[in-house]
């Protein structure tokens, strides 16, 4: 796909990677606008094409008492406000066929969660909205298997599909990134590396997913080195108190420094 097909995306002539970034979940309007404002400021300065990410609800939680959202319509309206306020595209994940049409009224990109990417009806429902579709690679899937998910989107008449790697399950409580998969998946379309989810440590005995945020820049650097088209980074101004995935999010204060280093690597590779 051509990222220029994403509405309101900026800096596409910079030869930089593009960035999907924001909080794991929409916790409220003020927090979403605060995070978006800071990331827009950074990406504008560094000439990075930017898409704001936020989940309008969290359906795949380990425990029944985990935070799932502030209400679907309320969260979706916040996503729309973020997009309109900063004139940027937005992305959110969907979990049911009904979510596809509903979320498509508010955001520019629909994301299929990794655990659901083999669900044909869901992928087709998303594709039929005409929105750009971000297909998360299943933690249990080979890179080669993602060509079939992309084909489902294209066979539905939608050419705007991208693939996001988010690591592969290693044992029961860890994720690893097989960087050989990046060039493989680039054969099927635009490819993104989800840095923060690749550092999750799921299935903890507490029922709360852990993570390794200290490795975020390491994984991101490797992704840039092997040629990813885009990066996916969840960020928050207070990860310790975030309502979802705080254990593997990047603190917003560190985002600019990380991106500066990644842009330098990207430019070195392009000019090599």
N, C-alpha and C positions, 0 to 999 in steps of 0.2 A: 504494500500500500504506500501511497504518497502522503506523508504527514501534512502536506499543504492542504489536504482534503479535510483536515480537522478544523472546524470553525474557530476563528479568532486566535489561532496559534501564531506566535510571533517568533522572530529571529531565525527563521528557517533557512536563511542564506549564510549562516555563520559557520557552517561545517562542524558544529558541535553536536554531541549527542542530545536527544531531547529528554525531558525529565517529567515523570509523573510523581508528584510528592504532595504530602499533606498528612493529616492525622489518620489513624486507623479508622476511627468512627467519628461521626458528627455528634459532638456532645452538647453543642449549643451554638447560637449565632455568633456571639462575641468571640469565642475561641476559634471558630472557623475563619472569621474575617481577620483576626489577629495573625494566624498562621499564614493565611494566603497573602496578606500584605507584606509580610517579611520575605516570603519566598519569591514573590513578584519582584520585590526590590533587588534581591540577590541575582535572580535569573536575568533581569533586565540589564544589570550591570555587566554580567558575564556573557550576555548574548546566548543564553540557553533557551531553546523552545520549551515552554512550560505548560503543563496540564495539572490543575488542582485535583487531588484525590481525596475522597472521603466516603466511607461506607454509610449509607442511610439507615442500614440496620445490620446487625451481626447475627446471622442465623446459625453459624457453625461454632457453637461454644462448647467447652468441655463440661461445664456444670450448668444446671438449670437456673442457678442464682446469679449467673454472670450477666453483665450488662449487655443488652441487645439493641438498645436505641432509645431515642426520645420521641418516637412516633414517626411513621413513614412519611406522611405528607409534610410534617414540620421539618424533618431533616432534608427532604427533597427541595423544599422551598428555600432552605438555607443554601443548598448547593447552587440553586438558580441565582440567588442573590450574590454569592461569591463570584459566579461567572459574569453577571451583569456589572457588578461593582468594579471589578478589575479588568473587564473585557478579556477574559481568558477562558479556554475550554475547561470542562470538568468531566470527571469520570467517577462512576460508582459501580459497585458489584451488585449483581442480581442473583436470586436463588430459586425463583419459580417462573413459570411461563408468564403468569400475570404480572410479575414484576417488570418484565421487559417493556411492555407498552406503557406502563405507569411511569417508570424511571425515564424513559425516552422523552417524555414531555419536559423534563427538567435538566438533563445533562447531555453532553455531546458524545461520550464514549460509554458503552456498556461493557462491563467486565464479567467474564464467566469465571467463578472460583475454581481453583485447581481440583477440588474434590468432585466438581460437577461437570468438568469439561467433556466427559464422554456422554453426557445426557443430550441426546440428539434433539429432543423436543425443545429443550431450553436454548440450545445453540441456534436452532432454526428460528425460534420465536424472537431471539435477540437480533439475528440477522435480518429478519423481515421488517424491523423498525427502520432500516436504512442507516442506522447509526454505525460509527466505527466500533468494531468489536475487539476487545482485548481478551485473548484466550490464555488463561493461566495453565501452564503445563502441570498435569497431575503429578503429585509427588511419587506416584507409583508407575509413571509412564516413561518410556524411552523418548528421546528427542525425535526419533523417526516417526513415532506414533502421532505426533502433532500435525503431520501433514493431512491426516484424515479430518481432524477438527477444522483446519483451515478450509479444506475442501467442502465441508458442510456449509460453511458460511458462503463460499463462492457459488456453490450449487443452488443457494437460496437467492442468488442474484445480487449479492453484496460483495464487492471487491475490497472493502476496507476492513481487513482483519490483520491483527498483529498477535505475536506469540510472546508470552512472558514466562521465563524460567524462574521458578521459586524454590529450587533445590529439590533433592531427591531423598526419600527416607533412608536413613542409615541405622539399622537396628530399630529400636522402639522410640528412642528419645533424642534423636539428633537428625540434622539435615546436612547434606553435602551438595556442593555445586560441581557438576562435571562440566568443565569448561569446553570439552570437546563438543558438547551439545550446541553451543552457540553458533559456530559456523554451519553445523548441520541444519539447525532450524532456520537460519538465514536463507537457506535454499528454498524454503517454503514461504517466506515473507519477512516483513519487518520484525525484528526480535529485540526484546527488552529483558534486562536482568532485574528481578526483584531482589534487591540486596538485603533488605531488612527481614523479609520472611524466610530468606535462605539461611538466616542465622537463628531461626526459631529452635527451641528445644521443647518439642511437644510431648504430650502424654506424661507429664510430671505427676507424681503421686498426690500432689496437692490439688490437681485438677486445674491449675493455672499454668499456662505455657511460659517457659523460660526463654532465654535468648543470650546472644553474645554481641551486644552492641559495640564492644571494643574492636570487633573484627569488621565493622561496616566499611571503613575505607579500604581495608585490605581486599575484600571481596569486590568492591566497586572498581578498584584499580585493575584487578585482574580482568574484570568484565570489559573495561575500556580497552585493555591491551589485546583482547581477542576479537574486538570489533563489534560489540553490541551497538545497536542503533539507538537504544534508549536505556535509561535507568529508572527504577521504581524505588523510592525511598520514603518510608513513613517517618514523619517528624512531628515533634510536639514540644511546646515550651516547658512542659513539666511531665516528662515521661513516667516518673515514679508514681504520679497520681492520675495518669491517663486511664480511661475506663476500659481500654482494650489494647492488648499487645504492647504495653509500656515497656516490657522487659527487653524488647528488641528494636525499639524505635531510637532514632537519632535525635539528640537534643537539638532544638532549633538554633541554639547559640553556636553549634559546631558546623552547621550546614554550609556556611559560606566558605570556611577554610577547606572543607572536604571538596566542595565543588571547584574551588580554585585549582586545587591539585589535580583533579580529574580533567579539567579543561586543558591544563598544561600537558598532561599525558596524551590526550586526544589530539592536540595540535602537533605534538611531536610525531605521533604515528602518521598523521595525514601528510606531514612534510618529510617523512623519512624517505 
